[in-house]
Amino acid sequence: MPRPVHYNAADHISSETAADPYLRPAFSLSLRIRRLVWNLCWVFFYRTSPRPFHRWRSSLLRLFGAKMGPNCHFYPKSKVWAPWNLICADQVTAADGAEIYNPAPISFGSHAILSQDAYVCGATHDYDDPAFPLLAFAMNFGAYSWVCARASVAPGVHVEEGAVLGLGSVATRNLEAWTVYAGIPAVKLKERKHI
């Protein structure tokens, strides 16, 4: 079953912006300016903040539209592409090097964890379309889910409650609740005890 596309650049960006579709912007000028302001904030205030200043970083994310539950731990080297598309319940963690590429909304349930250098990819391109438009997908990470260090989650993949994606693995399909996955592509290894 195909994953529902939340954002298709072809529906929002005129083909008249550039003759070569590979040179067309994927987002509007206003969104690119908003991203520039966020990136400056990330460089000067977020990235340079001391490690224990989790509330400060949560406040910066909220300032740019993120919905952050209490006690979230986003570390200074973590990256969020679009805070306004980030929805976090309580005690969500994004370790140093974790990156959330979220041109579409991505939500994290209570106690969800992204370990060091984990990568959540919320968009790709339609390589079958000559215009090569960007396609972004809404994604959900359930409560107590864990994406281990250097693991990656492909666009549109949902990680259900309590699912674990092992070290350096790549999830290309939805991960079932309370199940451990590993490998490239990730395969089911075993059930996980409920917390």
Backbone as numpy.savetxt, mean C-alpha at the origin, in Angstrom:
# Nx Ny Nz CAx CAy CAz Cx Cy Cz
-11.48 -14.80 -11.63 -12.33 -13.61 -11.63 -11.44 -12.37 -11.63
-11.67 -11.44 -12.56 -10.83 -10.25 -12.62 -11.05 -9.35 -11.40
-9.99 -8.71 -10.98 -10.07 -7.79 -9.84 -10.70 -6.47 -10.30
-11.61 -5.91 -9.51 -12.23 -4.65 -9.92 -11.23 -3.49 -9.85
-11.18 -2.72 -10.92 -10.27 -1.58 -11.00 -10.92 -0.38 -10.33
-10.21 0.23 -9.38 -10.72 1.41 -8.68 -10.44 2.68 -9.48
-9.29 2.73 -10.17 -8.88 3.92 -10.93 -8.20 3.46 -12.21
-8.68 3.97 -13.34 -8.06 3.71 -14.64 -7.66 5.06 -15.21
-6.37 5.28 -15.40 -5.88 6.57 -15.88 -6.51 6.97 -17.21
-6.85 5.99 -18.04 -7.45 6.30 -19.34 -8.80 7.00 -19.19
-9.48 6.79 -18.06 -10.76 7.44 -17.82 -10.61 8.87 -17.29
-9.39 9.24 -16.89 -9.18 10.53 -16.23 -8.20 11.46 -16.95
-7.31 10.89 -17.75 -6.29 11.69 -18.41 -6.54 11.67 -19.91
-6.64 12.85 -20.49 -6.92 12.97 -21.93 -5.75 12.45 -22.75
-6.08 11.79 -23.86 -5.03 11.31 -24.77 -4.31 12.46 -25.45
-4.87 13.66 -25.34 -4.26 14.84 -25.96 -3.10 15.41 -25.14
-2.89 14.89 -23.92 -1.80 15.43 -23.08 -0.42 15.09 -23.64
-0.30 13.99 -24.41 0.96 13.62 -25.05 0.66 12.64 -26.18
1.36 12.80 -27.29 1.15 11.91 -28.42 1.60 10.48 -28.09
2.67 10.37 -27.36 3.18 9.06 -26.94 2.50 8.68 -25.63
1.71 7.60 -25.61 0.98 7.25 -24.38 1.90 6.95 -23.20
3.14 6.58 -23.47 4.09 6.29 -22.39 4.57 7.57 -21.70
4.31 8.71 -22.32 4.71 9.99 -21.75 3.55 10.72 -21.06
2.34 10.14 -21.15 1.19 10.76 -20.51 1.27 10.61 -18.99
0.85 11.65 -18.27 0.80 11.49 -16.81 -0.31 10.51 -16.43
-0.13 9.84 -15.32 -1.15 8.90 -14.86 -2.18 9.58 -13.96
-1.85 10.79 -13.49 -2.71 11.49 -12.54 -2.83 12.96 -12.92
-3.86 13.60 -12.39 -4.11 15.02 -12.67 -3.01 15.90 -12.08
-2.93 17.10 -12.58 -1.94 18.06 -12.08 -2.17 18.34 -10.59
-3.42 18.49 -10.18 -3.70 18.77 -8.76 -3.22 17.63 -7.86
-3.39 16.38 -8.31 -2.92 15.26 -7.51 -1.39 15.22 -7.47
-0.76 15.54 -8.58 0.71 15.56 -8.60 1.26 16.65 -7.68
0.58 17.79 -7.61 1.01 18.85 -6.69 0.80 18.41 -5.25
-0.33 17.78 -4.98 -0.59 17.26 -3.63 0.48 16.26 -3.21
0.88 15.39 -4.15 1.94 14.43 -3.87 3.28 15.13 -3.62
3.55 16.17 -4.35 4.79 16.94 -4.14 4.83 17.51 -2.74
3.74 18.10 -2.30 3.68 18.68 -0.95 3.87 17.58 0.10
3.19 16.43 -0.09 3.36 15.32 0.85 4.81 14.83 0.86
5.44 14.71 -0.31 6.82 14.24 -0.37 7.77 15.20 0.35
7.53 16.48 0.24 8.35 17.45 0.98 8.16 17.29 2.47
6.92 17.08 2.89 6.64 16.84 4.31 7.33 15.56 4.77
7.28 14.51 3.94 7.93 13.24 4.30 9.43 13.43 4.48
10.06 14.16 3.55 11.51 14.36 3.60 11.92 15.19 4.81
11.21 16.27 5.09 11.66 17.21 6.13 11.12 16.92 7.53
9.95 16.29 7.64 9.34 16.11 8.96 9.12 14.66 9.36
8.72 13.83 8.43 8.41 12.43 8.73 9.71 11.62 8.82
10.49 11.63 7.77 11.69 10.81 7.65 12.74 11.17 8.70
12.78 12.41 9.10 13.81 12.87 10.05 13.39 12.74 11.51
12.15 12.32 11.75 11.67 12.24 13.13 12.31 11.06 13.86
12.53 11.19 15.18 13.11 10.09 15.95 12.21 8.85 15.93
12.81 7.67 16.00 12.07 6.40 15.91 10.88 6.31 16.86
11.00 6.76 18.13 9.84 6.59 19.04 8.67 7.54 18.77
8.80 8.48 17.83 7.76 9.49 17.61 6.65 8.98 16.70
6.02 7.88 17.09 4.95 7.29 16.27 3.73 8.20 16.19
3.39 8.84 17.28 2.22 9.74 17.27 2.44 10.91 16.32
3.67 11.41 16.28 4.01 12.52 15.39 3.80 12.11 13.93
4.31 10.94 13.56 4.16 10.49 12.18 2.69 10.19 11.85
1.96 9.63 12.81 0.52 9.42 12.60 -0.19 10.75 12.39
0.23 11.77 13.13 -0.37 13.10 12.98 -0.09 13.67 11.59
1.13 13.49 11.10 1.46 13.97 9.76 0.62 13.25 8.70
0.48 11.94 8.86 -0.36 11.19 7.92 -1.80 11.67 7.98
-2.31 11.91 9.19 -3.69 12.42 9.34 -3.83 13.80 8.68
-2.82 14.63 8.84 -2.83 15.96 8.25 -3.07 15.89 6.74
-2.57 14.81 6.12 -2.74 14.63 4.68 -3.90 13.69 4.34
-4.78 13.45 5.30 -6.03 12.74 5.01 -6.11 11.28 5.42
-5.05 10.73 6.00 -5.11 9.32 6.43 -6.07 9.18 7.60
-6.70 8.02 7.67 -7.52 7.67 8.84 -6.68 6.72 9.67
-6.21 7.19 10.81 -5.28 6.43 11.65 -5.92 6.11 12.99
-5.99 4.83 13.33 -6.47 4.43 14.65 -5.41 4.71 15.71
-5.74 4.49 16.97 -4.79 4.74 18.04 -3.62 3.76 18.01
-2.47 4.22 18.50 -1.27 3.40 18.71 -0.69 2.80 17.43
-0.86 3.46 16.29 -0.22 2.97 15.07 1.28 3.28 15.15
2.09 2.35 14.67 3.54 2.50 14.70 4.08 2.50 13.27
4.16 3.69 12.69 4.78 3.86 11.39 6.17 4.42 11.63
7.18 3.66 11.23 8.57 4.04 11.50 9.07 5.06 10.49
10.14 5.81 10.82 10.55 6.94 9.98 10.97 6.59 8.56
11.42 5.37 8.31 11.82 5.01 6.95 10.68 4.32 6.19
9.50 4.24 6.77 8.35 3.69 6.04 7.84 4.75 5.06
7.20 4.30 3.99 6.71 5.23 2.97 5.25 4.95 2.65
4.50 6.02 2.54 3.10 5.94 2.11 2.96 6.85 0.90
2.55 6.31 -0.23 2.46 7.07 -1.46 1.38 8.16 -1.38
0.21 7.81 -0.86 -0.91 8.75 -0.78 -1.61 8.60 0.57
-1.26 9.41 1.57 -1.90 9.28 2.88 -3.42 9.36 2.82
-3.96 10.14 1.90 -5.41 10.31 1.80 -6.10 9.01 1.37
-5.34 8.02 0.92 -5.90 6.70 0.57 -5.52 5.63 1.59
-5.12 6.03 2.78 -4.70 5.09 3.81 -5.73 5.05 4.94
-6.18 3.83 5.27 -7.15 3.64 6.35 -6.58 2.59 7.30
-6.32 3.00 8.55 -5.73 2.09 9.53 -6.58 2.00 10.78
-6.80 0.79 11.24 -7.43 0.58 12.55 -6.35 0.79 13.61
-6.58 0.30 14.81 -5.61 0.50 15.90 -4.40 -0.43 15.75
-3.27 0.05 16.24 -2.04 -0.72 16.40 -1.51 -1.31 15.08
-1.68 -0.58 13.98 -1.12 -1.00 12.69 0.35 -0.59 12.68
1.22 -1.47 12.16 2.65 -1.20 12.14 3.19 -1.26 10.71
4.01 -0.26 10.36 4.78 -0.26 9.11 6.23 -0.01 9.50
7.05 -1.05 9.41 8.44 -0.97 9.85 9.28 -0.16 8.87
10.52 0.10 9.25 11.44 0.82 8.38 11.57 0.11 7.04
11.48 0.87 5.97 11.60 0.32 4.62 10.30 -0.20 4.05
9.26 -0.36 4.88 7.96 -0.79 4.36 7.39 0.30 3.47
6.83 -0.11 2.34 6.30 0.88 1.40 4.89 0.51 0.99
4.00 1.50 1.06 2.61 1.34 0.67 2.36 2.23 -0.55
2.28 1.61 -1.72 2.00 2.34 -2.95 0.49 2.25 -3.16
-0.21 3.33 -2.81 -1.67 3.29 -2.74 -2.37 4.40 -3.53
-2.32 4.34 -4.87 -3.12 5.29 -5.64 -4.62 5.09 -5.45
-5.03 3.95 -4.92 -6.41 3.66 -4.55 -6.43 3.34 -3.06
-7.59 3.39 -2.41 -7.64 3.14 -0.96 -7.11 1.77 -0.55
-6.31 1.76 0.49 -5.80 0.53 1.10 -6.09 0.61 2.58
-6.73 -0.43 3.12 -7.07 -0.43 4.55 -6.37 -1.56 5.28
-6.04 -1.28 6.53 -5.36 -2.23 7.40 -6.18 -2.41 8.67
-6.47 -3.67 9.00 -7.22 -3.96 10.21 -6.35 -3.88 11.45
-6.96 -4.02 12.59 -6.30 -3.95 13.88 -5.10 -4.90 13.95
-3.97 -4.37 14.39 -2.74 -5.14 14.60 -2.14 -5.72 13.32
-2.49 -5.19 12.16 -1.84 -5.61 10.91 -0.40 -5.10 10.92
0.51 -5.90 10.35 1.94 -5.57 10.37 2.54 -5.68 8.98
3.33 -4.66 8.61 4.22 -4.71 7.45 5.63 -4.65 8.02
6.39 -5.73 7.88 7.75 -5.77 8.41 8.71 -5.02 7.48
10.00 -5.03 7.85 11.02 -4.27 7.14 11.04 -4.60 5.64
11.03 -3.53 4.84 11.12 -3.62 3.38 9.96 -4.36 2.72
8.86 -4.56 3.43 7.66 -5.12 2.80 7.13 -4.12 1.78
6.56 -4.62 0.71 6.07 -3.73 -0.35 4.63 -4.10 -0.71
3.75 -3.11 -0.60 2.35 -3.27 -0.99 2.16 -2.46 -2.27
1.90 -3.14 -3.37 1.77 -2.50 -4.67 0.30 -2.40 -5.04
-0.24 -1.20 -5.04 -1.65 -1.01 -5.30 -2.01 -0.68 -6.74
-1.02 -0.71 -7.66 -1.31 -0.34 -9.04 -0.36 -1.03 -10.00
-0.80 -1.09 -11.25 0.00 -1.64 -12.34 -0.41 -0.91 -13.61
-0.01 -1.42 -14.75 -0.42 -0.84 -16.03 -1.10 -1.91 -16.87
-2.03 -1.48 -17.71 -2.71 -2.40 -18.63 -1.82 -2.58 -19.85
-1.00 -3.62 -19.83 -0.03 -3.85 -20.90 -0.68 -4.33 -22.20
-1.97 -4.70 -22.17 -2.68 -5.09 -23.38 -3.33 -3.90 -24.09
-3.34 -2.76 -23.45 -3.90 -1.55 -24.04 -2.74 -0.73 -24.62
-2.81 -0.34 -25.89 -1.72 0.45 -26.48 -1.43 1.75 -25.73
-2.43 2.27 -25.02 -2.23 3.50 -24.24 -1.51 3.24 -22.91
-1.37 1.95 -22.51 -0.64 1.55 -21.31 -1.08 2.31 -20.06
-2.42 2.43 -19.82 -2.87 3.25 -18.67 -2.58 2.58 -17.33
-2.39 3.42 -16.34 -2.23 2.94 -14.97 -3.58 2.45 -14.46
-3.57 1.31 -13.78 -4.75 0.74 -13.15 -4.48 0.60 -11.66
-5.32 1.19 -10.82 -5.13 1.11 -9.37 -6.28 0.33 -8.75
-5.97 -0.43 -7.70 -6.92 -1.32 -7.07 -7.04 -1.02 -5.57
-8.26 -1.02 -5.05 -8.45 -0.94 -3.61 -8.02 -2.28 -3.01
-7.42 -2.23 -1.83 -6.92 -3.45 -1.18 -7.25 -3.44 0.30
-7.29 -4.65 0.89 -7.62 -4.77 2.30 -6.68 -5.78 2.97
-6.18 -5.38 4.14 -5.34 -6.25 4.97 -6.10 -6.44 6.28
-6.48 -7.67 6.56 -7.30 -7.96 7.72 -6.55 -7.80 9.04
-7.32 -7.80 10.11 -6.75 -7.72 11.46 -5.76 -8.88 11.66
-4.67 -8.59 12.33 -3.64 -9.56 12.67 -2.95 -10.18 11.46
-3.10 -9.58 10.30 -2.36 -10.07 9.14 -0.91 -9.59 9.26
0.00 -10.32 8.63 1.42 -9.99 8.74 2.09 -10.24 7.41
2.66 -9.18 6.84 3.49 -9.27 5.64 4.93 -9.18 6.14
5.63 -10.30 6.07 6.98 -10.39 6.64 7.99 -9.57 5.84
9.20 -9.47 6.37 10.26 -8.66 5.76 10.48 -9.04 4.30
10.62 -8.01 3.47 10.91 -8.11 2.04 9.88 -8.88 1.23
8.72 -9.10 1.79 7.63 -9.73 1.04 6.87 -8.66 0.26
6.22 -9.06 -0.82 5.48 -8.13 -1.67 4.06 -8.63 -1.91
3.14 -7.68 -1.98 1.74 -8.00 -2.27 1.37 -7.31 -3.58
0.91 -8.09 -4.54 0.59 -7.58 -5.88 -0.70 -6.77 -5.88
-0.90 -5.95 -6.91 -2.09 -5.11 -6.99 -3.39 -5.89 -6.91
-4.31 -5.40 -6.09 -5.63 -5.97 -5.98 -5.74 -7.20 -5.10
-4.62 -7.63 -4.51 -4.64 -8.81 -3.65 -5.13 -8.41 -2.26
-6.01 -9.22 -1.70 -6.51 -8.99 -0.34 -5.87 -10.01 0.59
-5.42 -9.52 1.74 -4.80 -10.36 2.76 -5.80 -10.45 3.90
-6.40 -11.62 4.06 -7.48 -11.78 5.03 -6.96 -11.78 6.47
-7.88 -11.73 7.40 -7.56 -11.68 8.83 -6.60 -12.80 9.23
-5.51 -12.43 9.90 -4.57 -13.41 10.44 -3.67 -14.09 9.43
-3.78 -13.77 8.15 -2.92 -14.39 7.14 -1.48 -13.91 7.31
-0.52 -14.78 6.99 0.90 -14.46 7.07 1.53 -14.70 5.71
2.27 -13.71 5.22 3.05 -13.85 3.99 4.51 -13.88 4.38
5.17 -15.02 4.17 6.52 -15.26 4.66 7.60 -14.39 4.05
8.76 -14.45 4.66 9.95 -13.68 4.30 10.22 -13.73 2.80
10.28 -12.56 2.16 10.64 -12.46 0.76 9.66 -13.06 -0.23
8.47 -13.39 0.21 7.47 -14.02 -0.66 6.72 -12.98 -1.48
6.02 -13.45 -2.51 5.23 -12.57 -3.37 3.81 -13.12 -3.47
2.85 -12.34 -2.97 1.44 -12.73 -3.02 0.84 -12.20 -4.31
0.41 -13.10 -5.18 -0.23 -12.71 -6.43 -1.72 -13.03 -6.43
-2.18 -13.72 -5.38 -3.60 -14.06 -5.21 -4.01 -13.79 -3.77
-5.30 -13.66 -3.54 -5.79 -13.40 -2.19 -5.29 -14.45 -1.21
-4.97 -14.00 0.01 -4.49 -14.90 1.06 -5.64 -15.18 2.03
-5.91 -16.44 2.28 -7.02 -16.85 3.14 -6.72 -16.54 4.60
-7.78 -16.38 5.37 -7.66 -16.05 6.80 -6.91 -17.15 7.56
-6.09 -16.69 8.50 -5.39 -17.57 9.44 -4.63 -18.70 8.73
-3.94 -18.32 7.66 -3.16 -19.26 6.87 -1.79 -18.65 6.61
-0.76 -19.50 6.58 0.61 -19.06 6.33 0.97 -19.38 4.89
1.54 -18.38 4.18 1.94 -18.51 2.79 3.42 -18.18 2.65
4.09 -18.80 1.67 5.48 -18.47 1.37 5.79 -18.87 -0.05
6.84 -18.26 -0.60 7.31 -18.61 -1.94 7.01 -17.54 -2.96
7.49 -17.80 -4.19 7.30 -16.88 -5.31 6.79 -17.70 -6.48
5.51 -17.63 -6.82 4.45 -16.94 -6.08 4.13 -17.70 -4.79
3.54 -16.98 -3.85 3.25 -17.56 -2.54 2.21 -18.68 -2.65
2.49 -19.76 -1.91 1.56 -20.88 -1.83 1.23 -21.14 -0.37
0.08 -21.74 -0.16 -0.37 -22.05 1.20 0.53 -23.13 1.80
1.03 -22.87 3.02 1.87 -23.85 3.73 1.15 -24.56 4.83
0.44 -23.78 5.66 -0.23 -24.38 6.81 -1.22 -23.40 7.41
-2.05 -23.89 8.31 -2.99 -23.04 9.03 -2.24 -22.37 10.18
-2.71 -21.21 10.57 -2.14 -20.47 11.70 -3.14 -20.53 12.86
-2.65 -20.66 14.06 -3.55 -20.64 15.22 -4.19 -19.28 15.35
-5.48 -19.25 15.69 -6.18 -17.99 15.90 -5.67 -17.32 17.16
-5.57 -16.01 17.08 -5.09 -15.24 18.24 -6.27 -14.93 19.15
